[in-house]
């Protein structure tokens, strides 16, 4: 018997057109995300866990229009993060305008951000657009945001709340703005609020999508990659006529340092070492130790040298950390460790949890400092007598 219509095969899955389109859209979004991640890898170097999490946050921020608060120490690349958010988002074809809030006086910053009318102040010969007006639908990046004066904080709060700006010297004219705002600071704004130096309402206004820019000491797994990237950058800039490399012990010394200046400090160290490299074009641990000893940053004696970084495991018998010892007590500690291992510097360094070259260089410097101090004391006594 012939059936008027062909029955469907119960074993053959039916695919709804909307379902097909949904899958295709999802695939396109995945491909787009993957391509942006590749682009982000070219913009920001690092594949450690903390950097992978940072890049995920950047892509999420790029997909929304919320205000972004970027925090982190100096030299961690906060402006690079802001630019990445802009260039990977829907506003990439619009302007990206940046200003350092700590580098301008209050009056100049006010004029830069909001513009001014003719006659607003001496030298204002005409109308000038501010960044909020000039940015259109782009991005405004306010760096060193925590340095703003109290009065500027008040005015900026009103601007962010109402999305309107009034040029300096204008009583009536208000301009709607559509730009996205990204701010960055190396200050702990929560502490600043608690201590009365920053407005609480402004903090909550900008702290919509927070991103933390990690310190270099928190992503030392990226150090070999950063060395390659920075060396290539220096070479391509024309500052070097030959390539160099760091031996394994040199990299170990770099890992042991606290990097208070973060990637910016690392770049300076690499450039100096590249310029001063010998004929072998190999940077040794001694080269690194000498450079850090001469140019390392001392945070009010929190650590005196590279070996006094926060990861130093040295303890006296009484449990006092090395950074709290006098120079004489510190040298005595090292001499005692050497005596216990028969003068073997490598074994003593291993017991102390530091690099052999670092121990040698620190002892040498301490001996020189203490010897000079003793000489000055004897000279003083002779003069008094």
C-alpha positions in Angstrom: 0.0 0.0 0.0 1.4 3.4 -1.0 1.5 6.1 1.6 0.6 9.6 0.7 3.8 11.0 2.4 7.2 9.7 3.2 7.7 8.9 6.9 10.8 10.2 8.5 13.5 7.7 9.6 13.4 7.5 13.4 17.1 6.7 13.5 18.1 9.8 11.6 18.6 12.9 13.8 16.7 16.0 12.8 18.6 19.3 12.9 16.7 22.5 13.4 18.0 25.5 11.3 18.1 27.7 14.4 20.2 25.1 16.2 22.6 25.0 13.3 22.9 28.8 13.3 23.5 28.8 17.0 26.3 26.3 16.7 27.9 28.2 13.9 27.6 31.5 15.9 29.3 29.8 18.8 32.1 28.5 16.6 32.6 31.9 15.1 32.8 33.4 18.6 35.3 30.8 19.7 37.5 31.4 16.6 37.3 35.2 17.2 38.3 34.6 20.9 41.2 32.4 19.8 42.4 34.9 17.3 42.2 37.8 19.8 44.1 35.7 22.4 46.9 35.1 19.8 46.9 38.9 19.2 47.1 39.5 22.9 50.0 37.1 23.3 51.9 39.3 20.8 51.0 42.4 22.8 51.7 41.1 26.3 54.5 38.6 26.9 53.9 35.8 29.5 52.4 32.3 29.7 52.5 31.8 33.5 49.2 31.0 35.2 48.9 34.5 36.6 49.4 36.0 33.1 46.9 33.6 31.5 44.3 34.7 34.1 45.2 38.4 33.3 44.7 37.9 29.6 41.3 36.3 30.2 40.3 39.3 32.2 41.5 41.6 29.5 39.3 39.8 26.9 36.3 40.0 29.2 36.9 43.7 29.7 37.2 44.3 26.0 33.8 42.7 25.5 32.0 45.1 27.8 31.7 48.9 28.3 32.1 49.1 32.0 34.6 51.3 33.7 37.9 49.4 34.4 40.2 50.0 37.4 43.7 48.7 36.8 45.9 48.4 39.9 49.5 47.2 40.3 53.0 48.3 41.2 55.0 50.8 39.0 56.5 49.1 36.0 54.0 46.3 35.6 52.5 47.6 32.3 49.2 49.1 33.4 48.9 51.3 30.3 49.7 48.3 28.1 46.7 46.5 29.6 44.5 49.5 29.0 45.6 49.7 25.4 45.0 46.0 24.9 41.4 46.3 26.3 40.8 49.1 23.8 42.4 47.5 20.7 40.7 44.2 21.2 37.2 45.6 21.8 34.5 47.2 19.7 36.0 50.7 20.2 39.3 49.8 18.5 38.6 52.2 15.6 37.9 55.0 17.9 40.5 57.2 19.7 42.5 56.0 22.7 43.5 59.1 24.7 45.7 58.9 27.8 46.7 61.4 30.5 49.0 61.1 33.5 46.9 62.6 36.3 50.0 62.9 38.6 52.1 64.8 36.0 49.8 67.9 35.6 48.7 70.6 38.0 45.1 70.7 38.9 44.2 73.5 36.6 46.0 71.9 33.6 44.5 68.5 34.3 41.0 70.1 34.5 41.5 71.9 31.1 43.0 68.7 29.6 40.1 66.5 30.6 37.1 68.9 30.3 38.3 71.6 27.8 37.9 75.3 28.2 36.1 78.3 26.7 37.6 81.5 25.4 38.7 83.8 28.3 38.5 81.0 30.9 42.0 82.0 32.1 45.0 83.9 30.9 46.1 82.5 27.5 42.7 80.9 26.7 42.3 82.6 23.4 39.6 80.2 22.0 37.5 77.1 22.7 39.5 73.9 23.3 38.0 70.5 23.4 38.8 68.3 26.4 39.6 64.6 26.3 36.0 63.6 27.2 34.7 65.4 24.1 37.6 64.5 21.8 37.5 60.8 22.6 34.1 60.4 20.9 33.1 56.7 21.5 36.7 55.7 22.2 38.6 55.2 25.4 39.9 57.6 28.0 42.8 56.3 30.1 43.5 58.1 33.4 46.9 57.0 34.6 48.1 57.6 38.2 44.4 58.1 39.0 45.1 58.1 42.8 47.2 61.3 42.5 44.2 63.5 41.8 43.4 66.3 44.2 40.2 66.3 46.3 38.5 68.9 44.3 39.3 67.1 41.0 37.9 63.9 42.6 34.6 65.7 43.3 34.3 67.0 39.7 35.3 63.8 38.1 32.7 61.9 40.2 29.9 64.2 38.9 31.2 63.7 35.3 31.2 59.9 35.6 27.7 59.9 37.2 26.0 62.1 34.7 28.1 61.4 31.6 28.3 65.1 31.0 31.2 67.5 31.1 31.3 71.3 31.5 34.3 73.1 30.0 36.4 75.3 32.3 34.9 78.8 32.3 31.5 77.8 31.0 28.4 78.5 33.1 25.8 76.8 30.9 27.3 74.6 28.3 27.4 70.9 29.1 28.5 68.2 26.7 27.4 64.6 26.7 30.2 62.1 26.3 30.2 58.5 25.2 33.8 57.4 25.8 34.7 54.5 28.0 36.8 55.3 31.0 39.8 53.1 32.2 41.8 54.3 35.2 45.0 53.0 36.7 46.9 53.5 39.9 49.8 52.0 41.9 48.2 53.1 45.1 46.0 50.9 47.4 42.8 52.9 47.0 41.0 51.0 49.7 43.7 52.1 52.1 43.6 55.6 50.7 39.8 55.7 51.3 40.2 54.3 54.9 42.8 57.0 55.7 40.7 59.8 54.1 42.9 60.6 51.1 40.5 59.4 48.5 36.7 59.7 48.1 34.9 56.5 48.8 32.1 57.3 46.4 34.5 57.8 43.5 36.3 54.6 44.4 33.1 52.6 44.0 32.2 54.5 40.9 35.4 53.4 39.1 35.8 50.0 40.7 33.3 48.2 38.4 35.7 45.8 36.6 38.9 45.6 38.6 42.1 44.1 37.0 45.3 43.5 39.0 48.5 43.9 37.0 50.9 41.3 38.5 54.3 42.1 39.9 57.3 40.4 38.1 58.2 38.5 41.3 54.8 36.8 41.1 55.4 35.5 37.6 59.1 34.5 37.5 58.2 31.5 35.3 57.9 34.1 32.5 61.5 35.3 33.0 63.2 33.3 30.2 60.5 34.5 27.8 60.8 38.1 28.9 64.6 37.9 28.5 64.2 36.8 24.8 61.5 39.4 24.1 63.4 42.3 25.7 66.7 41.3 24.1 65.0 41.2 20.7 63.4 44.6 21.4 66.8 46.1 22.3 68.5 44.6 19.3 65.8 45.7 16.9 65.9 49.3 18.3 69.5 49.5 17.0 71.1 49.9 20.5 73.0 46.6 20.0 75.0 45.4 17.1 75.2 41.8 18.3 73.1 39.3 20.1 73.9 38.0 23.6 72.6 35.3 25.9 72.4 34.7 29.6 73.9 31.5 31.1 71.8 29.4 33.5 73.5 30.8 36.6 72.8 34.3 35.5 69.1 33.5 35.1 69.1 32.0 38.6 70.5 35.2 40.0 67.8 37.2 38.2 65.2 34.9 39.7 66.5 35.5 43.2 66.0 39.3 43.0 62.8 40.9 44.3 62.3 43.2 41.2 60.7 46.3 43.0 60.8 48.1 39.6 59.2 45.1 37.9 59.5 44.7 34.1 60.7 48.2 33.6 63.6 47.6 35.9 64.3 44.2 34.2 64.5 46.0 30.8 67.0 48.5 32.2 69.1 45.7 33.7 69.1 43.7 30.5 70.1 46.8 28.4 73.0 47.6 30.7 74.2 44.0 30.7 73.9 43.8 26.9 76.0 46.9 26.4 78.6 45.8 28.9 78.8 42.1 27.7 82.3 40.8 26.9 83.6 39.3 23.7 81.9 36.0 24.4 78.5 37.7 24.3 77.5 35.6 27.3 76.2 37.3 30.5 77.3 35.4 33.6 76.0 35.3 37.2 78.9 37.5 38.3 77.9 40.2 35.7 74.3 40.1 37.0 75.3 40.2 40.6 77.6 43.2 40.1 74.9 45.1 38.2 72.3 44.5 40.8 74.7 45.4 43.6 75.5 48.7 41.9 72.0 49.6 40.6 69.6 47.5 42.7 66.9 49.4 44.6 67.0 49.5 48.4 63.5 49.9 50.0 64.6 51.7 53.1 66.9 48.8 54.0 64.0 46.3 53.7 66.7 44.3 51.9 70.3 45.5 51.5 71.2 43.5 48.4 69.9 41.0 46.0 70.4 38.2 48.6 68.2 40.1 51.0 65.1 39.7 48.9 61.9 38.5 50.5 62.6 34.9 49.6 65.8 34.8 51.6 65.6 31.8 54.0 68.6 32.8 56.2 67.9 32.8 59.9 70.1 33.3 62.9 70.0 30.8 65.8 67.6 33.2 67.5 65.3 33.2 64.5 66.0 36.8 63.4 66.1 37.3 59.6 69.3 38.6 58.0 67.8 41.9 56.9 67.4 42.8 60.6 71.1 42.2 61.4 73.9 44.7 61.5 76.5 44.4 58.8 79.0 42.9 61.2 76.4 40.3 62.5 75.5 39.5 58.9 79.2 38.8 57.9 79.7 36.8 61.1 76.7 34.6 60.1 78.2 33.9 56.7 81.6 33.1 58.2 80.0 30.7 60.7 78.2 28.9 57.9 81.4 28.6 55.9 83.2 27.2 59.0 80.6 24.5 59.4 81.1 23.2 55.8 84.8 23.5 55.8 85.0 26.7 53.8 83.0 25.4 50.8 81.2 28.4 49.5 78.8 26.3 47.3 77.6 24.3 50.3 77.3 27.4 52.5 75.2 29.1 49.9 73.0 26.1 49.6 72.5 26.0 53.4 71.6 29.7 53.3 69.2 29.2 50.4 71.0 31.7 48.1 73.2 31.6 45.0 76.9 30.9 45.4 78.0 33.9 43.5 75.6 36.1 45.5 77.1 34.9 48.8 80.6 35.6 47.5 79.8 39.1 46.3 77.9 40.0 49.5 80.7 38.8 51.8 83.2 40.8 49.7 81.1 43.9 49.9 80.6 43.6 53.6 84.3 43.1 54.3 85.1 46.2 52.2 82.4 48.3 53.9 83.4 47.2 57.4 87.1 47.7 56.7 86.4 51.3 55.5 84.3 52.0 58.6 87.1 50.8 60.9 89.6 53.0 59.1 87.4 56.1 59.4 86.9 55.3 63.1 90.7 55.1 63.7 91.3 58.3 61.8 88.7 60.0 64.0 90.3 58.8 67.2 93.7 59.9 66.0 92.3 63.4 65.3 90.6 63.7 68.7 93.8 62.6 70.5 
